[in-house]
Amino acid sequence: MLGQSITRNSLLLALFALVTALLISGTWLLTRDTIAAEQRKAEERALLEILPRTLHDNSMLDDTVPLAASTPGLGLRRDRQVYVARRDGELVAVIVPIIARDGYSGDIELIVGIMADGSIAGVRALTHRETPGLGDKIELGKSDWMLDFDGRSLDDPAPAQWAVRKDGGAFDQFTGATITPRAVVAAVHRALQYADSQRATLLREPTAGSDSGDET
């Protein structure tokens, strides 16, 4: 009797697990396209925040250069891509992803927009786990600290001053938080160095189908 009860419960449990698995799989299949579309829109918003449509006429999401996770200096956890902005086929700017692995609470994922002349169009933090009220001032919605990078370049400030003021550099640190801005400043500098070293690659001809001008 006891054995029959255990067998029946086991079968019911297995049936429940199977139904649950089917429901989860079905939900994923039904929503994956919607999720992918929403991710693309979010990615597009981040890119256009740095390089608005008025500056280019191509689709940055479709005009990209492969970027291996092993690329020195960028700290990437997986293969990524550099986004390219063009007007009339001419390179206007690129957006380089980079991860500062030396944040106070771990990785700080950034994108750095760099104009064709080597100056910075903008820097945005995509993800981080820095301390709320201190390190999270790298978010534009909480502080305008990130805007201090706008217009900077490898020569502005001088290479030795690409650091926070506490380290003798040109960039402010946050009150009570030095590690986070120190990590971000160093990462942005590395992104500039990468873009400068890869100009020949980034200035290549546009990829096929990259001139639609539609990023939706």
PyRosetta script that sets phi, psi and omega in degrees:
from pyrosetta import init, pose_from_sequence

init()
pose = pose_from_sequence("MLGQSITRNSLLLALFALVTALLISGTWLLTRDTIAAEQRKAEERALLEILPRTLHDNSMLDDTVPLAASTPGLGLRRDRQVYVARRDGELVAVIVPIIARDGYSGDIELIVGIMADGSIAGVRALTHRETPGLGDKIELGKSDWMLDFDGRSLDDPAPAQWAVRKDGGAFDQFTGATITPRAVVAAVHRALQYADSQRATLLREPTAGSDSGDET")
pose.set_psi(1, -45.8)
pose.set_omega(1, 179.6)
pose.set_phi(2, -64.6)
pose.set_psi(2, -39.2)
pose.set_omega(2, 179.5)
pose.set_phi(3, -63.6)
pose.set_psi(3, -39.0)
pose.set_omega(3, 179.5)
pose.set_phi(4, -65.1)
pose.set_psi(4, -38.0)
pose.set_omega(4, 179.7)
pose.set_phi(5, -65.5)
pose.set_psi(5, -43.2)
pose.set_omega(5, 179.7)
pose.set_phi(6, -63.1)
pose.set_psi(6, -42.7)
pose.set_omega(6, 179.8)
pose.set_phi(7, -62.8)
pose.set_psi(7, -43.4)
pose.set_omega(7, -179.9)
pose.set_phi(8, -63.0)
pose.set_psi(8, -44.4)
pose.set_omega(8, 179.7)
pose.set_phi(9, -64.8)
pose.set_psi(9, -36.4)
pose.set_omega(9, 179.4)
pose.set_phi(10, -65.3)
pose.set_psi(10, -41.8)
pose.set_omega(10, 179.1)
pose.set_phi(11, -64.9)
pose.set_psi(11, -40.5)
pose.set_omega(11, 178.5)
pose.set_phi(12, -64.3)
pose.set_psi(12, -40.4)
pose.set_omega(12, 179.5)
pose.set_phi(13, -64.8)
pose.set_psi(13, -42.2)
pose.set_omega(13, 178.9)
pose.set_phi(14, -64.1)
pose.set_psi(14, -40.9)
pose.set_omega(14, 178.9)
pose.set_phi(15, -63.8)
pose.set_psi(15, -42.1)
pose.set_omega(15, 178.9)
pose.set_phi(16, -62.0)
pose.set_psi(16, -42.9)
pose.set_omega(16, 179.9)
pose.set_phi(17, -63.3)
pose.set_psi(17, -40.3)
pose.set_omega(17, -179.7)
pose.set_phi(18, -65.1)
pose.set_psi(18, -45.2)
pose.set_omega(18, 179.8)
pose.set_phi(19, -63.0)
pose.set_psi(19, -41.8)
pose.set_omega(19, 179.3)
pose.set_phi(20, -62.0)
pose.set_psi(20, -43.7)
pose.set_omega(20, 179.7)
pose.set_phi(21, -61.9)
pose.set_psi(21, -41.4)
pose.set_omega(21, 179.1)
pose.set_phi(22, -64.8)
pose.set_psi(22, -40.2)
pose.set_omega(22, 179.2)
pose.set_phi(23, -64.4)
pose.set_psi(23, -42.9)
pose.set_omega(23, 179.8)
pose.set_phi(24, -64.9)
pose.set_psi(24, -44.0)
pose.set_omega(24, -179.7)
pose.set_phi(25, -63.7)
pose.set_psi(25, -43.0)
pose.set_omega(25, 179.4)
pose.set_phi(26, -62.9)
pose.set_psi(26, -42.2)
pose.set_omega(26, 178.8)
pose.set_phi(27, -62.3)
pose.set_psi(27, -41.5)
pose.set_omega(27, 179.6)
pose.set_phi(28, -63.7)
pose.set_psi(28, -42.8)
pose.set_omega(28, -179.2)
pose.set_phi(29, -64.6)
pose.set_psi(29, -36.6)
pose.set_omega(29, -177.8)
pose.set_phi(30, -74.2)
pose.set_psi(30, -27.5)
pose.set_omega(30, -173.0)
pose.set_phi(31, -108.1)
pose.set_psi(31, -6.4)
pose.set_omega(31, -172.9)
pose.set_phi(32, -61.8)
pose.set_psi(32, -38.1)
pose.set_omega(32, 179.7)
pose.set_phi(33, -67.0)
pose.set_psi(33, -39.6)
pose.set_omega(33, 178.7)
pose.set_phi(34, -64.9)
pose.set_psi(34, -42.9)
pose.set_omega(34, 179.3)
pose.set_phi(35, -62.6)
pose.set_psi(35, -43.8)
pose.set_omega(35, 179.6)
pose.set_phi(36, -61.9)
pose.set_psi(36, -40.1)
pose.set_omega(36, 179.9)
pose.set_phi(37, -65.5)
pose.set_psi(37, -40.9)
pose.set_omega(37, 180.0)
pose.set_phi(38, -67.6)
pose.set_psi(38, -38.5)
pose.set_omega(38, 177.3)
pose.set_phi(39, -63.0)
pose.set_psi(39, -40.0)
pose.set_omega(39, 179.2)
pose.set_phi(40, -64.4)
pose.set_psi(40, -40.8)
pose.set_omega(40, 178.5)
pose.set_phi(41, -64.3)
pose.set_psi(41, -41.9)
pose.set_omega(41, -180.0)
pose.set_phi(42, -64.3)
pose.set_psi(42, -40.9)
pose.set_omega(42, 178.2)
pose.set_phi(43, -63.5)
pose.set_psi(43, -42.1)
pose.set_omega(43, 179.7)
pose.set_phi(44, -62.0)
pose.set_psi(44, -43.4)
pose.set_omega(44, -179.4)
pose.set_phi(45, -60.0)
pose.set_psi(45, -41.2)
pose.set_omega(45, -179.4)
pose.set_phi(46, -65.1)
pose.set_psi(46, -40.4)
pose.set_omega(46, -180.0)
pose.set_phi(47, -67.1)
pose.set_psi(47, -44.8)
pose.set_omega(47, -176.7)
pose.set_phi(48, -71.2)
pose.set_psi(48, -19.5)
pose.set_omega(48, 176.4)
pose.set_phi(49, -66.5)
pose.set_psi(49, -31.8)
pose.set_omega(49, 178.6)
pose.set_phi(50, -88.7)
pose.set_psi(50, -44.7)
pose.set_omega(50, -177.7)
pose.set_phi(51, -123.9)
pose.set_psi(51, 88.6)
pose.set_omega(51, -178.1)
pose.set_phi(52, -64.3)
pose.set_psi(52, 162.4)
pose.set_omega(52, -176.3)
pose.set_phi(53, -57.9)
pose.set_psi(53, -25.6)
pose.set_omega(53, -178.7)
pose.set_phi(54, -65.4)
pose.set_psi(54, -16.1)
pose.set_omega(54, -177.3)
pose.set_phi(55, -95.3)
pose.set_psi(55, -12.5)
pose.set_omega(55, -176.8)
pose.set_phi(56, -150.9)
pose.set_psi(56, 163.9)
pose.set_omega(56, -179.8)
pose.set_phi(57, -126.1)
pose.set_psi(57, 14.2)
pose.set_omega(57, 176.2)
pose.set_phi(58, -109.4)
pose.set_psi(58, 174.8)
pose.set_omega(58, 175.1)
pose.set_phi(59, -95.4)
pose.set_psi(59, 109.3)
pose.set_omega(59, -179.1)
pose.set_phi(60, -63.0)
pose.set_psi(60, -31.8)
pose.set_omega(60, -179.4)
pose.set_phi(61, -65.1)
pose.set_psi(61, -24.5)
pose.set_omega(61, -177.8)
pose.set_phi(62, -107.9)
pose.set_psi(62, -1.7)
pose.set_omega(62, 179.4)
pose.set_phi(63, -117.9)
pose.set_psi(63, 92.8)
pose.set_omega(63, -170.9)
pose.set_phi(64, -134.7)
pose.set_psi(64, 163.2)
pose.set_omega(64, 175.1)
pose.set_phi(65, -122.5)
pose.set_psi(65, 125.9)
pose.set_omega(65, -179.2)
pose.set_phi(66, -58.0)
pose.set_psi(66, 143.4)
pose.set_omega(66, -178.5)
pose.set_phi(67, -133.6)
pose.set_psi(67, 111.1)
pose.set_omega(67, -176.8)
pose.set_phi(68, -72.6)
pose.set_psi(68, 146.7)
pose.set_omega(68, 178.7)
pose.set_phi(69, -59.6)
pose.set_psi(69, -26.8)
pose.set_omega(69, -177.7)
pose.set_phi(70, -83.0)
pose.set_psi(70, 3.1)
pose.set_omega(70, -179.3)
pose.set_phi(71, -56.6)
pose.set_psi(71, 121.9)
pose.set_omega(71, -176.8)
pose.set_phi(72, -59.5)
pose.set_psi(72, 137.7)
pose.set_omega(72, 172.0)
pose.set_phi(73, 89.1)
pose.set_psi(73, -17.6)
pose.set_omega(73, -174.6)
pose.set_phi(74, -93.4)
pose.set_psi(74, -15.7)
pose.set_omega(74, 174.3)
pose.set_phi(75, 66.2)
pose.set_psi(75, 22.2)
pose.set_omega(75, -174.3)
pose.set_phi(76, -70.4)
pose.set_psi(76, 147.3)
pose.set_omega(76, 178.4)
pose.set_phi(77, -94.4)
pose.set_psi(77, -15.1)
pose.set_omega(77, 179.9)
pose.set_phi(78, -154.9)
pose.set_psi(78, 167.2)
pose.set_omega(78, 177.5)
pose.set_phi(79, -60.8)
pose.set_psi(79, 136.9)
pose.set_omega(79, 179.5)
pose.set_phi(80, -130.4)
pose.set_psi(80, -160.2)
pose.set_omega(80, 178.2)
pose.set_phi(81, -150.6)
pose.set_psi(81, 149.1)
pose.set_omega(81, 173.0)
pose.set_phi(82, -90.4)
pose.set_psi(82, 131.9)
pose.set_omega(82, 178.3)
pose.set_phi(83, -92.4)
pose.set_psi(83, 136.8)
pose.set_omega(83, -175.4)
pose.set_phi(84, -115.4)
pose.set_psi(84, 132.4)
pose.set_omega(84, 175.9)
pose.set_phi(85, -108.6)
pose.set_psi(85, 129.7)
pose.set_omega(85, -179.7)
pose.set_phi(86, -131.4)
pose.set_psi(86, 154.8)
pose.set_omega(86, 170.0)
pose.set_phi(87, -130.3)
pose.set_psi(87, 124.8)
pose.set_omega(87, -176.0)
pose.set_phi(88, 53.4)
pose.set_psi(88, 36.0)
pose.set_omega(88, 177.2)
pose.set_phi(89, 84.0)
pose.set_psi(89, -11.1)
pose.set_omega(89, -178.6)
pose.set_phi(90, -91.6)
pose.set_psi(90, 138.4)
pose.set_omega(90, -180.0)
pose.set_phi(91, -63.5)
pose.set_psi(91, 128.3)
pose.set_omega(91, 177.1)
pose.set_phi(92, -102.1)
pose.set_psi(92, -44.3)
pose.set_omega(92, -176.3)
pose.set_phi(93, -167.6)
pose.set_psi(93, 167.4)
pose.set_omega(93, 172.9)
pose.set_phi(94, -130.2)
pose.set_psi(94, 155.9)
pose.set_omega(94, 174.6)
pose.set_phi(95, -119.8)
pose.set_psi(95, 119.0)
pose.set_omega(95, -173.8)
pose.set_phi(96, -107.0)
pose.set_psi(96, 125.0)
pose.set_omega(96, 173.3)
pose.set_phi(97, -81.2)
pose.set_psi(97, 143.5)
pose.set_omega(97, 178.7)
pose.set_phi(98, -153.1)
pose.set_psi(98, 148.5)
pose.set_omega(98, 178.0)
pose.set_phi(99, -119.2)
pose.set_psi(99, 125.1)
pose.set_omega(99, 171.1)
pose.set_phi(100, -87.4)
pose.set_psi(100, 107.3)
pose.set_omega(100, -176.9)
pose.set_phi(101, -82.1)
pose.set_psi(101, -5.1)
pose.set_omega(101, -175.2)
pose.set_phi(102, -106.4)
pose.set_psi(102, 31.0)
pose.set_omega(102, 173.2)
pose.set_phi(103, -67.8)
pose.set_psi(103, 167.8)
pose.set_omega(103, -178.5)
pose.set_phi(104, -62.5)
pose.set_psi(104, -35.1)
pose.set_omega(104, -178.1)
pose.set_phi(105, -118.3)
pose.set_psi(105, 23.9)
pose.set_omega(105, 177.4)
pose.set_phi(106, 115.4)
pose.set_psi(106, -150.4)
pose.set_omega(106, -174.7)
pose.set_phi(107, -63.7)
pose.set_psi(107, 140.5)
pose.set_omega(107, 169.4)
pose.set_phi(108, -121.4)
pose.set_psi(108, 111.8)
pose.set_omega(108, -177.8)
pose.set_phi(109, -90.2)
pose.set_psi(109, 126.8)
pose.set_omega(109, -175.4)
pose.set_phi(110, -127.4)
pose.set_psi(110, 158.9)
pose.set_omega(110, 163.5)
pose.set_phi(111, -125.2)
pose.set_psi(111, 139.2)
pose.set_omega(111, -176.3)
pose.set_phi(112, -123.7)
pose.set_psi(112, 117.3)
pose.set_omega(112, 176.9)
pose.set_phi(113, -88.2)
pose.set_psi(113, 127.3)
pose.set_omega(113, -175.8)
pose.set_phi(114, -127.3)
pose.set_psi(114, 121.4)
pose.set_omega(114, -178.9)
pose.set_phi(115, -71.3)
pose.set_psi(115, 164.1)
pose.set_omega(115, -178.3)
pose.set_phi(116, -59.9)
pose.set_psi(116, -27.2)
pose.set_omega(116, 179.7)
pose.set_phi(117, -84.0)
pose.set_psi(117, 3.2)
pose.set_omega(117, 177.5)
pose.set_phi(118, 91.5)
pose.set_psi(118, -0.9)
pose.set_omega(118, 178.0)
pose.set_phi(119, -87.5)
pose.set_psi(119, 157.0)
pose.set_omega(119, -176.6)
pose.set_phi(120, -85.0)
pose.set_psi(120, 127.8)
pose.set_omega(120, 176.6)
pose.set_phi(121, -84.6)
pose.set_psi(121, -28.9)
pose.set_omega(121, 179.5)
pose.set_phi(122, 169.2)
pose.set_psi(122, 157.2)
pose.set_omega(122, 177.7)
pose.set_phi(123, -131.3)
pose.set_psi(123, 135.5)
pose.set_omega(123, 177.5)
pose.set_phi(124, -134.5)
pose.set_psi(124, 142.9)
pose.set_omega(124, 173.4)
pose.set_phi(125, -89.8)
pose.set_psi(125, 123.9)
pose.set_omega(125, 179.9)
pose.set_phi(126, -89.1)
pose.set_psi(126, -48.2)
pose.set_omega(126, 178.7)
pose.set_phi(127, -143.0)
pose.set_psi(127, 149.9)
pose.set_omega(127, 175.9)
pose.set_phi(128, -169.5)
pose.set_psi(128, 168.6)
pose.set_omega(128, 175.8)
pose.set_phi(129, -129.8)
pose.set_psi(129, 32.7)
pose.set_omega(129, -178.3)
pose.set_phi(130, -69.6)
pose.set_psi(130, 162.9)
pose.set_omega(130, -173.1)
pose.set_phi(131, -64.3)
pose.set_psi(131, 124.3)
pose.set_omega(131, 177.3)
pose.set_phi(132, -58.4)
pose.set_psi(132, 135.0)
pose.set_omega(132, 179.3)
pose.set_phi(133, 87.4)
pose.set_psi(133, -13.1)
pose.set_omega(133, 179.1)
pose.set_phi(134, -125.3)
pose.set_psi(134, -79.6)
pose.set_omega(134, -176.8)
pose.set_phi(135, -71.1)
pose.set_psi(135, -18.7)
pose.set_omega(135, -176.9)
pose.set_phi(136, -77.2)
pose.set_psi(136, 6.5)
pose.set_omega(136, 175.1)
pose.set_phi(137, -70.4)
pose.set_psi(137, -1.9)
pose.set_omega(137, 172.3)
pose.set_phi(138, -76.7)
pose.set_psi(138, -8.6)
pose.set_omega(138, 174.7)
pose.set_phi(139, -83.5)
pose.set_psi(139, 131.3)
pose.set_omega(139, -176.5)
pose.set_phi(140, -63.7)
pose.set_psi(140, -27.7)
pose.set_omega(140, -180.0)
pose.set_phi(141, -72.5)
pose.set_psi(141, -12.9)
pose.set_omega(141, -177.7)
pose.set_phi(142, -114.0)
pose.set_psi(142, -15.2)
pose.set_omega(142, -179.2)
pose.set_phi(143, -164.6)
pose.set_psi(143, 152.4)
pose.set_omega(143, 177.2)
pose.set_phi(144, -96.7)
pose.set_psi(144, 18.2)
pose.set_omega(144, -177.3)
pose.set_phi(145, -57.3)
pose.set_psi(145, -40.0)
pose.set_omega(145, -178.2)
pose.set_phi(146, -61.1)
pose.set_psi(146, -27.2)
pose.set_omega(146, -176.8)
pose.set_phi(147, -67.6)
pose.set_psi(147, -15.2)
pose.set_omega(147, 179.4)
pose.set_phi(148, -67.1)
pose.set_psi(148, -15.6)
pose.set_omega(148, 177.5)
pose.set_phi(149, -79.9)
pose.set_psi(149, -22.1)
pose.set_omega(149, -175.1)
pose.set_phi(150, -56.7)
pose.set_psi(150, 128.9)
pose.set_omega(150, 177.9)
pose.set_phi(151, 83.6)
pose.set_psi(151, -9.5)
pose.set_omega(151, 178.1)
pose.set_phi(152, -71.8)
pose.set_psi(152, 165.5)
pose.set_omega(152, 179.3)
pose.set_phi(153, -152.9)
pose.set_psi(153, -177.9)
pose.set_omega(153, 179.5)
pose.set_phi(154, -60.3)
pose.set_psi(154, -27.8)
pose.set_omega(154, -179.2)
pose.set_phi(155, -100.4)
pose.set_psi(155, 0.3)
pose.set_omega(155, -178.7)
pose.set_phi(156, -137.7)
pose.set_psi(156, 97.2)
pose.set_omega(156, 4.5)
pose.set_phi(157, -78.9)
pose.set_psi(157, 179.0)
pose.set_omega(157, 177.1)
pose.set_phi(158, -58.1)
pose.set_psi(158, 151.0)
pose.set_omega(158, -176.0)
pose.set_phi(159, -47.9)
pose.set_psi(159, -40.9)
pose.set_omega(159, -177.1)
pose.set_phi(160, -68.6)
pose.set_psi(160, -16.8)
pose.set_omega(160, -177.5)
pose.set_phi(161, -101.4)
pose.set_psi(161, 10.1)
pose.set_omega(161, 173.5)
pose.set_phi(162, -79.2)
pose.set_psi(162, 73.5)
pose.set_omega(162, -178.3)
pose.set_phi(163, -163.1)
pose.set_psi(163, 169.0)
pose.set_omega(163, 176.0)
pose.set_phi(164, -77.1)
pose.set_psi(164, 160.6)
pose.set_omega(164, -175.1)
pose.set_phi(165, -59.6)
pose.set_psi(165, -33.9)
pose.set_omega(165, 179.7)
pose.set_phi(166, -60.5)
pose.set_psi(166, -26.2)
pose.set_omega(166, 178.7)
pose.set_phi(167, -101.3)
pose.set_psi(167, 14.3)
pose.set_omega(167, 179.0)
pose.set_phi(168, 87.3)
pose.set_psi(168, 13.0)
pose.set_omega(168, -177.5)
pose.set_phi(169, -96.3)
pose.set_psi(169, -168.1)
pose.set_omega(169, -173.7)
pose.set_phi(170, -101.6)
pose.set_psi(170, -4.6)
pose.set_omega(170, -173.4)
pose.set_phi(171, -107.9)
pose.set_psi(171, 137.4)
pose.set_omega(171, 177.9)
pose.set_phi(172, -65.1)
pose.set_psi(172, 145.7)
pose.set_omega(172, 166.5)
pose.set_phi(173, -97.8)
pose.set_psi(173, 170.7)
pose.set_omega(173, 178.0)
pose.set_phi(174, -85.6)
pose.set_psi(174, 152.2)
pose.set_omega(174, 173.3)
pose.set_phi(175, -64.5)
pose.set_psi(175, 118.6)
pose.set_omega(175, 178.8)
pose.set_phi(176, 82.8)
pose.set_psi(176, 3.2)
pose.set_omega(176, 179.9)
pose.set_phi(177, -148.8)
pose.set_psi(177, 111.9)
pose.set_omega(177, 179.8)
pose.set_phi(178, -111.0)
pose.set_psi(178, -31.5)
pose.set_omega(178, -174.3)
pose.set_phi(179, -61.9)
pose.set_psi(179, -43.7)
pose.set_omega(179, -177.3)
pose.set_phi(180, -63.3)
pose.set_psi(180, -54.9)
pose.set_omega(180, 179.8)
pose.set_phi(181, -63.9)
pose.set_psi(181, -33.0)
pose.set_omega(181, 177.3)
pose.set_phi(182, -60.7)
pose.set_psi(182, -43.9)
pose.set_omega(182, 179.9)
pose.set_phi(183, -65.9)
pose.set_psi(183, -41.1)
pose.set_omega(183, -177.9)
pose.set_phi(184, -68.4)
pose.set_psi(184, -44.0)
pose.set_omega(184, 179.4)
pose.set_phi(185, -58.8)
pose.set_psi(185, -45.3)
pose.set_omega(185, -179.4)
pose.set_phi(186, -64.3)
pose.set_psi(186, -39.2)
pose.set_omega(186, -179.4)
pose.set_phi(187, -66.6)
pose.set_psi(187, -43.8)
pose.set_omega(187, 179.4)
pose.set_phi(188, -61.9)
pose.set_psi(188, -40.1)
pose.set_omega(188, 177.4)
pose.set_phi(189, -61.5)
pose.set_psi(189, -41.5)
pose.set_omega(189, 179.5)
pose.set_phi(190, -66.2)
pose.set_psi(190, -36.1)
pose.set_omega(190, 177.8)
pose.set_phi(191, -63.0)
pose.set_psi(191, -41.6)
pose.set_omega(191, 177.2)
pose.set_phi(192, -62.2)
pose.set_psi(192, -42.6)
pose.set_omega(192, -179.8)
pose.set_phi(193, -64.2)
pose.set_psi(193, -40.1)
pose.set_omega(193, 178.6)
pose.set_phi(194, -62.5)
pose.set_psi(194, -50.4)
pose.set_omega(194, -178.0)
pose.set_phi(195, -60.1)
pose.set_psi(195, -39.5)
pose.set_omega(195, -180.0)
pose.set_phi(196, -66.2)
pose.set_psi(196, -37.9)
pose.set_omega(196, -178.0)
pose.set_phi(197, -76.1)
pose.set_psi(197, -17.4)
pose.set_omega(197, -175.3)
pose.set_phi(198, -113.3)
pose.set_psi(198, 22.4)
pose.set_omega(198, -175.7)
pose.set_phi(199, -58.0)
pose.set_psi(199, -39.5)
pose.set_omega(199, -178.4)
pose.set_phi(200, -61.4)
pose.set_psi(200, -38.8)
pose.set_omega(200, 179.6)
pose.set_phi(201, -73.2)
pose.set_psi(201, -43.7)
pose.set_omega(201, -175.3)
pose.set_phi(202, -72.4)
pose.set_psi(202, -20.8)
pose.set_omega(202, -179.1)
pose.set_phi(203, -91.1)
pose.set_psi(203, 11.6)
pose.set_omega(203, -178.1)
pose.set_phi(204, -66.5)
pose.set_psi(204, 174.3)
pose.set_omega(204, 179.2)
pose.set_phi(205, -65.0)
pose.set_psi(205, 152.3)
pose.set_omega(205, 178.7)
pose.set_phi(206, -60.3)
pose.set_psi(206, 151.6)
pose.set_omega(206, 175.7)
pose.set_phi(207, -74.5)
pose.set_psi(207, 156.9)
pose.set_omega(207, -179.2)
pose.set_phi(208, -59.1)
pose.set_psi(208, 137.1)
pose.set_omega(208, 177.4)
pose.set_phi(209, 74.3)
pose.set_psi(209, 19.4)
pose.set_omega(209, -176.5)
pose.set_phi(210, -97.7)
pose.set_psi(210, 5.6)
pose.set_omega(210, -173.2)
pose.set_phi(211, -111.5)
pose.set_psi(211, 26.0)
pose.set_omega(211, -177.3)
pose.set_phi(212, -71.6)
pose.set_psi(212, -27.4)
pose.set_omega(212, -177.8)
pose.set_phi(213, 71.8)
pose.set_psi(213, 5.0)
pose.set_omega(213, -178.8)
pose.set_phi(214, -114.5)
pose.set_psi(214, 116.5)
pose.set_omega(214, -177.2)
pose.set_phi(215, -106.4)
pose.set_psi(215, 13.4)
pose.set_omega(215, -179.9)
pose.set_phi(216, -83.7)
pose.dump_pdb("model.pdb")
